[in-house]
Amino acid sequence: MFKEKYIIIGVMSGTSLDGVDLAHIVFTVKNGKWEFEIAECKTVSYPLDWLNKLKKAVDFSDTELQKLNQDYTQLLATIISDFIEKFEIKDIDAVCSHGHTILHQPLKGFTLQIGNLPEIADLINQTVVCDFRVQDVLLGGQGAPLVPIGDRILFSEYDYCMNLGGFSNVSSEQNKERIAFDISPVNTVLNFYANQLGLDYDDKGNISRTGICNEDLLDELNALDYYQKKHPKSLGFEFVKEVILPKIENHSIPIEDKLHTFTEHVALQIALALPNKNGSLFITGGGAYNDFLLERIQMHLPKMKIIIPSAKILEFKEALIFGLLGVLKLRGEINVLSSVTGAKSDHSSGMIYSPK
């Protein structure tokens, strides 16, 4: 499908579980140069029962996961249809949906994003491009991160593009190749402890700021094997559940200190992960609202210029880029870079489903 203009709905559900991000995007391409406009966008929070299911799903049996996948596909279809109807969006070329990651075990050749079943196309009566990660894992890749090709195409003016969501990840050009990887957990952990205080999240990092850094815990976190590995590498919620949380829970310290210490850990690992400590760092994702975290990153990277974009790009960048990945798939063009994921080759990933 080669055109100069595409009307797309980008859909993303991140590991921080803040809801489903939907963005109505118009892409234009001329002489190989891509531009975009984000029109209407919205985050739909999960109902409490779904929030609890998604938190526990990492421990579900195969049968329970199959049922969850069916039910989540129905839920996602309703959310997408309501969005299209509310904003009266016409002439849609495709809905490009990431789904929600439940399991991510690339070393075992497995990754699962629910909500990508073929019937979603019939449920919303639209062409759907989805399931972007599975093919990469089958080609020996990490299946993540996938956003960097969008960073290269849409945000090439920045030295580093970073997302602070459930996990932090970064991408940059090195030796004419795009390099990207997950750095550490972020909101998967910070929100976990904010929840214990009866809050959805630590607003602006104000609670973290009141805590004290526990140097023993900080040293233990920084010594974890993952941080010594070279890219390509990626993280899933299993790492948080099986490695990070048990490590933190071994320390009988106030929640404020746990938040403060983990924030310091995140900032330090970000600084260590960037090969050049100056230039421009473009930050998106919910963590960009965490003032305390940004202050600690800046402290560890005093020569780096940190750029926070407009709210639409900050909050909906992943929905935007998965929209782009879907368009590239429709065009049969490369949308996953082997230099990023470690797959055998660059490829055009995702499934295309059309309504019957």
MIVEX-26315 format. One record per residue (C-alpha): residue in one letter; x, y, z. Coordinates in steps of 0.25 Angstrom, whole numbers, plus 2048, in hexadecimal, padded with zeros to 3 digits. Example, Ala and Ser with C-alpha at 12.3 -4.5 7.8 and 13.67 -1.06 7.14 Angstrom:
<pts>
(A (831 7EE 81F));
(S (837 7FC 81D));
</pts>
This chain:
<pts>
(M (800 800 800));
(F (809 80C 7FB));
(K (803 819 7FD));
(E (807 827 801));
(K (7FD 828 80D));
(Y (7F9 81E 817));
(I (7EE 820 822));
(I (7F1 817 82D));
(I (7ED 813 83B));
(G (7F9 810 844));
(V (7F6 807 850));
(M (7FF 804 85C));
(S (7FE 7FE 869));
(G (80B 7FF 872));
(T (810 7F7 87D));
(S (80E 802 887));
(L (7FF 7FE 886));
(D (7FA 80D 885));
(G (7F0 809 87A));
(V (7EF 808 86B));
(D (7F4 814 863));
(L (7ED 817 856));
(A (7F2 821 84C));
(H (7EC 826 83F));
(I (7F8 828 836));
(V (7F9 82E 828));
(F (806 829 821));
(T (80C 82F 815));
(V (818 82B 80D));
(K (81E 832 801));
(N (82C 82F 7FB));
(G (82E 825 806));
(K (82C 830 811));
(W (822 82D 81B));
(E (819 837 823));
(F (80E 835 82D));
(E (803 83C 834));
(I (7FC 837 840));
(A (7ED 83B 841));
(E (7E4 835 84B));
(C (7EB 82D 856));
(K (7E6 826 863));
(T (7EA 81D 86E));
(V (7E0 813 873));
(S (7E2 80E 881));
(Y (7E0 800 884));
(P (7D4 7FC 88D));
(L (7D9 7F7 89B));
(D (7D6 7E8 897));
(W (7DE 7E9 88B));
(L (7EA 7F0 892));
(N (7EA 7E4 89C));
(K (7E9 7DA 891));
(L (7F5 7E0 889));
(K (7FE 7E1 895));
(K (7FC 7D3 898));
(A (7FC 7CD 88A));
(V (80B 7CA 88A));
(D (807 7BE 893));
(F (7FB 7B9 88B));
(S (7FB 7AB 885));
(D (7FA 7A9 876));
(T (7EB 7A7 877));
(E (7E9 7B4 87F));
(L (7F2 7BC 875));
(Q (7EA 7B7 869));
(K (7DD 7BC 870));
(L (7E4 7C9 874));
(N (7E8 7CB 866));
(Q (7DA 7C9 861));
(D (7D4 7D2 86B));
(Y (7DE 7DD 86A));
(T (7DC 7DD 85A));
(Q (7CE 7E0 85D));
(L (7D1 7EB 867));
(L (7DB 7F1 85E));
(A (7D1 7F1 852));
(T (7C7 7F8 85A));
(I (7D1 803 85E));
(I (7D6 805 850));
(S (7C7 805 84A));
(D (7C3 80F 855));
(F (7CF 818 851));
(I (7CC 818 842));
(E (7BD 81B 845));
(K (7C0 826 84F));
(F (7C9 82E 846));
(E (7C1 82A 839));
(I (7CE 825 832));
(K (7CC 822 824));
(D (7D4 81B 818));
(I (7DD 814 822));
(D (7E8 80C 81A));
(A (7EB 803 826));
(V (7EB 802 835));
(C (7F9 7FE 83A));
(S (7F9 7F8 847));
(H (804 7F3 850));
(G (7FB 7EB 85A));
(H (800 7E9 868));
(T (80C 7E1 86C));
(I (80A 7D6 876));
(L (816 7CD 874));
(H (823 7D1 86E));
(Q (82E 7C6 86D));
(P (836 7C8 861));
(L (841 7BF 865));
(K (837 7B4 865));
(G (831 7B8 858));
(F (824 7BD 85E));
(T (81D 7CA 85F));
(L (80E 7CD 861));
(Q (806 7D9 85F));
(I (7F7 7D7 861));
(G (7EC 7DE 859));
(N (7F2 7DA 84C));
(L (7E9 7CF 848));
(P (7E4 7D0 839));
(E (7D5 7D2 83D));
(I (7D9 7E0 842));
(A (7D7 7E5 833));
(D (7C9 7E0 832));
(L (7C6 7E5 840));
(I (7CA 7F3 83C));
(N (7C7 7F2 82D));
(Q (7D5 7F8 82A));
(T (7E2 7F2 824));
(V (7EB 7EF 830));
(V (7FA 7EE 830));
(C (7FF 7E8 83D));
(D (808 7DD 843));
(F (815 7E5 840));
(R (81E 7DD 849));
(V (81C 7CE 847));
(Q (823 7CE 839));
(D (830 7D4 83F));
(V (831 7CA 84A));
(L (82F 7BF 840));
(L (83B 7C5 838));
(G (844 7C5 844));
(G (841 7D3 849));
(Q (83D 7D9 856));
(G (82F 7DD 851));
(A (833 7EB 857));
(P (834 7F6 857));
(L (82D 7F9 84A));
(V (82B 808 84B));
(P (839 80C 847));
(I (836 80B 838));
(G (82B 816 83B));
(D (836 81E 842));
(R (83F 81D 836));
(I (834 821 82C));
(L (82C 82B 834));
(F (836 831 83F));
(S (844 830 839));
(E (848 83E 83D));
(Y (84A 839 84C));
(D (857 832 850));
(Y (84F 828 859));
(C (840 825 85A));
(M (83C 81F 867));
(N (82E 81A 86C));
(L (82C 81A 87B));
(G (820 810 87C));
(G (81F 803 883));
(F (82D 801 87F));
(S (837 80B 87A));
(N (83D 809 86C));
(V (846 812 863));
(S (84A 812 855));
(S (855 81A 84D));
(E (85D 819 841));
(Q (86B 813 842));
(N (874 810 836));
(K (868 812 82D));
(E (860 808 834));
(R (854 80A 83D));
(I (857 804 84B));
(A (84C 802 856));
(F (84A 7FA 862));
(D (842 7FA 86F));
(I (84A 800 87A));
(S (842 7FD 887));
(P (834 7FC 88D));
(V (82E 80A 891));
(N (81F 80B 893));
(T (81C 7FC 895));
(V (824 7FE 8A2));
(L (821 80C 8A6));
(N (812 80A 8A4));
(F (812 7FD 8AB));
(Y (817 804 8B8));
(A (80E 810 8B5));
(N (802 806 8B5));
(Q (806 802 8C3));
(L (804 810 8C8));
(G (7F6 810 8C1));
(L (7FA 818 8B5));
(D (7FA 815 8A6));
(Y (808 81B 8A5));
(D (812 824 8AC));
(D (80E 832 8A7));
(K (81A 839 8A2));
(G (823 830 8AA));
(N (81F 838 8B7));
(I (81E 82C 8C0));
(S (82C 827 8BA));
(R (832 834 8BD));
(T (82E 833 8CC));
(G (836 826 8CE));
(I (844 822 8D0));
(C (84D 81B 8C7));
(N (851 80D 8CD));
(E (85F 80B 8C8));
(D (85F 7FC 8CA));
(L (853 7FA 8C2));
(L (858 803 8B7));
(D (865 7FB 8B6));
(E (85D 7EE 8B5));
(L (854 7F3 8AA));
(N (860 7F9 8A2));
(A (867 7EC 8A3));
(L (85C 7E4 89C));
(D (861 7DC 890));
(Y (858 7E2 886));
(Y (85F 7EF 887));
(Q (86D 7E9 883));
(K (867 7E3 877));
(K (869 7E9 869));
(H (85E 7EC 860));
(P (855 7E7 859));
(K (84D 7E5 866));
(S (83F 7E7 86B));
(L (837 7E5 878));
(G (829 7E0 87C));
(F (821 7E0 888));
(E (827 7D3 88C));
(F (834 7DA 88F));
(V (82C 7E4 899));
(K (825 7D9 8A0));
(E (830 7CF 8A1));
(V (83C 7D7 8A3));
(I (83A 7E6 8A6));
(L (82E 7E5 8B0));
(P (834 7DA 8B9));
(K (841 7E2 8B9));
(I (83A 7EE 8BE));
(E (831 7E6 8C8));
(N (83D 7E0 8CF));
(H (83F 7EE 8D5));
(S (836 7F2 8E0));
(I (836 801 8DD));
(P (82A 80B 8DB));
(I (823 80C 8CE));
(E (828 81A 8CC));
(D (837 815 8CD));
(K (834 809 8C3));
(L (82E 814 8B9));
(H (83A 81D 8BB));
(T (844 812 8BA));
(F (83E 80C 8AD));
(T (83D 81A 8A7));
(E (84C 81C 8A9));
(H (84E 80E 8A3));
(V (846 812 897));
(A (84D 81F 895));
(L (85B 819 897));
(Q (859 80D 88D));
(I (854 817 882));
(A (861 81F 884));
(L (869 813 883));
(A (862 80E 877));
(L (865 81A 86E));
(P (872 819 867));
(N (873 828 865));
(K (870 830 871));
(N (86C 83D 86A));
(G (863 841 85E));
(S (854 840 85E));
(L (84B 837 866));
(F (83C 836 861));
(I (834 830 86C));
(T (825 82B 86B));
(G (81C 822 873));
(G (816 824 880));
(G (823 824 887));
(A (825 832 881));
(Y (81B 838 88B));
(N (824 833 896));
(D (82B 840 89A));
(F (834 839 8A4));
(L (838 82E 89B));
(L (83C 838 890));
(E (844 840 89A));
(R (84C 834 89E));
(I (84E 831 88F));
(Q (853 83F 88D));
(M (85C 83E 899));
(H (863 832 893));
(L (863 838 885));
(P (867 846 888));
(K (86B 849 879));
(M (85F 843 873));
(K (854 84B 86E));
(I (846 845 872));
(I (83B 848 868));
(I (82C 845 86C));
(P (823 846 861));
(S (814 84A 860));
(A (80A 842 868));
(K (804 83B 85C));
(I (812 836 858));
(L (817 833 866));
(E (80A 82B 86A));
(F (807 825 85C));
(K (815 822 855));
(E (814 813 856));
(A (806 813 850));
(L (80B 81D 845));
(I (817 814 842));
(F (80F 807 842));
(G (806 80E 838));
(L (812 810 830));
(L (817 802 831));
(G (809 7FE 82C));
(V (80A 807 820));
(L (818 802 81D));
(K (812 7F4 81D));
(L (807 7F7 814));
(R (811 7FD 80A));
(G (81A 7F0 80C));
(E (825 7F8 811));
(I (82F 7F5 81C));
(N (82A 7F9 82A));
(V (833 7F1 833));
(L (842 7F3 834));
(S (84B 7E7 836));
(S (856 7F1 83C));
(V (84C 7F4 847));
(T (845 7E6 84A));
(G (850 7DD 846));
(A (848 7D5 83C));
(K (84E 7CE 830));
(S (84A 7DA 827));
(D (842 7E6 825));
(H (834 7E3 822));
(S (825 7E7 821));
(S (81E 7E2 82D));
(G (80F 7E1 831));
(M (802 7DB 82D));
(I (7F8 7E1 824));
(Y (7EA 7DD 826));
(S (7DE 7E2 81E));
(P (7CF 7E1 822));
(K (7C7 7D7 81B));
</pts>
